Amino acid sequence: MKSPLGAALAVLALATFSAAGCGDAHGTGSPTASDSGITGRTMVDGGCPVVREGSPGPDRPLSARLTVTSGDPERKIAQTTSDADGHFSVSLPPGTYTIRPANLTGAVAPIAQPVSVTVTSGRFTAIDVPFDSGIR
């Protein structure tokens, strides 16, 4: 005679395999994420007051807020925040967009200008978003 635990495990295993089979048969395993968009990195210049030849102030990653607009600058399509290494990715349909960067501190500097980008079908367009530290 089977134990109640063994019977329960057998029913659970059968239900799991059946559910997985039904899910695949109905196409629920297909990807839902967009296959196009923008990926990139936000960087701030080294801000070295004195740049010596052979030893420039290197750019550093900067976590920043990126607002994606299309046409009207007030019409927000998407918004994301780059990570501590400055990396970000936004899924978007094909089209032309403007990335409006802002630093997370709310301070005037570092500052970045808007970046225009065109997204094509089936790929992520790679961009860099440079911030100016304001140090010369």
C-alpha positions in Angstrom: 0.0 0.0 0.0 1.3 3.5 -0.9 1.9 6.0 1.8 -0.2 9.2 1.7 3.0 11.3 1.3 4.1 9.2 -1.7 0.7 9.5 -3.3 0.7 13.2 -2.8 4.1 13.6 -4.4 3.1 11.5 -7.4 0.0 13.7 -7.9 2.1 16.8 -7.6 4.7 15.6 -10.1 1.9 14.6 -12.6 0.2 18.0 -12.2 3.6 19.8 -12.7 4.4 17.9 -15.9 0.9 18.2 -17.2 0.8 22.0 -16.6 4.2 22.4 -18.3 3.0 20.4 -21.3 -0.2 22.5 -21.6 1.7 25.7 -21.3 4.0 24.8 -24.1 1.2 23.6 -26.3 -0.6 26.9 -26.0 2.6 29.0 -26.7 2.8 30.6 -23.2 6.6 30.1 -23.2 7.1 32.8 -25.9 9.1 35.8 -24.9 7.1 38.9 -23.9 9.9 41.5 -23.9 10.3 43.8 -26.8 13.1 42.9 -29.2 14.2 46.5 -29.7 15.1 49.5 -27.6 18.1 51.4 -26.2 21.0 50.2 -24.1 23.9 52.2 -22.9 26.0 53.8 -20.2 25.9 57.1 -18.4 29.4 58.5 -17.6 30.7 61.7 -16.1 34.0 63.2 -17.2 36.9 62.8 -14.9 36.7 66.4 -13.7 40.4 66.7 -13.4 41.3 70.4 -13.0 44.7 69.9 -14.4 45.0 67.3 -17.2 48.5 66.0 -17.7 49.5 64.4 -20.9 49.5 60.6 -20.5 47.4 60.9 -17.3 44.0 62.4 -18.3 41.2 62.4 -15.7 39.2 59.2 -16.7 35.5 59.1 -17.2 33.6 57.5 -14.3 30.2 55.7 -14.3 27.3 57.7 -13.0 23.9 56.5 -11.9 21.4 58.8 -13.5 17.7 59.1 -14.4 16.9 58.8 -18.1 13.5 60.0 -19.4 12.6 58.9 -22.9 10.4 61.3 -25.0 9.2 61.2 -28.5 8.2 64.4 -30.4 6.8 66.6 -27.6 9.4 66.9 -24.8 6.7 66.8 -22.2 5.4 63.4 -23.5 7.2 60.8 -21.4 7.4 57.4 -23.2 9.6 55.6 -20.6 11.9 56.3 -17.6 14.7 54.3 -16.1 17.7 54.8 -13.8 21.1 53.6 -14.8 22.8 51.3 -12.2 26.0 52.1 -10.2 28.1 51.2 -13.2 26.1 53.5 -15.4 24.4 50.7 -17.4 20.8 50.9 -18.5 18.4 49.3 -21.0 15.0 50.3 -22.1 12.7 48.2 -24.4 11.1 50.5 -27.0 9.3 50.0 -30.4 11.1 51.2 -33.5 11.1 55.0 -33.8 13.1 58.2 -33.0 13.4 59.2 -29.4 15.1 61.8 -27.2 16.9 60.7 -24.0 16.7 63.4 -21.3 19.3 62.7 -18.7 19.3 64.0 -15.1 21.6 63.4 -12.2 20.0 61.9 -9.2 21.2 64.5 -6.7 19.2 67.3 -8.1 22.3 69.5 -8.2 23.2 71.6 -11.2 26.3 69.5 -12.0 27.0 67.1 -13.4 24.8 67.9 -16.3 24.1 66.2 -19.6 22.5 67.3 -22.9 19.6 65.4 -24.4 20.6 62.6 -26.8 18.6 61.7 -29.9 18.5 58.1 -30.9 16.8 56.0 -33.6 15.6 52.5 -32.6 15.3 49.9 -35.4 13.3 46.7 -35.4 14.9 43.7 -33.9 17.9 45.3 -32.1 18.9 47.5 -29.2 20.7 50.7 -30.2 23.8 51.3 -28.0 24.5 54.8 -26.8 26.7 56.7 -24.4 25.2 59.5 -22.3 28.1 61.9 -21.3 27.7 64.1 -18.3 29.9 67.2 -17.8 31.3 67.6 -14.3 31.7 71.3 -14.7 35.3 71.2 -13.5 37.8 72.7 -15.9 
